[in-house]
Amino acid sequence: MEKTPQSARGGSRPGAGRPRGESSKVIRLPVSLVPAVQALLAAPAGAQVPDPHATSLKRPLFGHKVKAGFPSPADDFVEAWLDLNEHLIEHRDATFFLQASGDSMIGAGIQEGNLLVVDRSLEARHGDIVIAVIDGELTVKRLEKRRGRIRLIAENPAYAPIELQDGQELTVWGVVTSVIQRIKR
């Protein structure tokens, strides 16, 4: 019996395949977690997708409001317990966080370094602040829909509105529902 030469196809190639010793696994997940996994896969680098099984974050909510003007003594009366997950996140599996960069939205209270709470399940409407992708670039702007035209408006007069031109692609990733601003580090 004669041996045939080994084919040039297949076989070991440097850098090909999965790393040695690392096995793969097919997983099944509950249908309720599919949006969270999809959001994680679609999220830009640096985005934080919340743990869908996160525990509550309840803290005391005092019944007395704090005046920003002349100080007055605060009551020590706890009116309720506030869970920040419940307060800030309506659609847990479709919500993620992004960190703001730049100063184009300062008029809307969004400053450099603020955390944006973004809900992907909401339909973006005229006037909403949205996370959008224009020609592959991520931005946060106010959505303007008028007379069949779509524009993205900055909340800083130093920046001109972004008017979509023929051939430009716009994808709205989600609607900004809250801004978290850290005052002291």
WOURJO-V200699 format. One record per pair of residues at least 12 apart in sequence whose C-alpha atoms are under 7 Angstrom apart, sorted by the first residue. I is the first residue (numbers start at 1). J is the second residue. Records with the same first field share a line. If there is no record, write none. Layout:
BEGIN
I=J, J
END
This chain:
BEGIN
33=93
35=93, 94
36=93, 94
39=94
47=97, 98
48=96, 97, 98
49=96, 97
50=96
52=92, 93
56=83, 85
57=83, 84, 85
58=81, 82, 83, 84
59=81, 82, 83
60=78, 80, 81, 82
61=78, 79, 80, 81, 82
62=77, 78, 79, 80
63=77, 78, 79
88=178
91=119
94=119, 120, 121
95=117, 118, 119, 120
96=117, 118, 119
97=115, 116, 117, 118
98=115, 116, 117
99=113, 114, 115, 116
100=112, 113, 114, 115, 116
101=113
104=154, 155, 156, 159
105=141, 154, 155, 156
106=155, 156
107=155, 156
108=155
110=179
114=179, 180, 181, 182
115=179, 180, 181
116=176, 178, 179, 180
117=176, 177, 178, 179
118=174, 175, 176, 177
119=174, 175, 176, 177
120=173, 174, 175
122=174, 175
124=175
126=143, 144, 145
127=142, 143, 144
128=142, 143, 175
129=141, 142, 143, 175, 176
130=142, 143, 172, 174, 175, 176
131=172, 173, 174, 175, 176
132=170, 171, 172, 173
133=170, 171, 172
134=169, 170, 171
135=168, 169, 170
141=153, 154
142=154
150=163, 164
151=163, 164
END
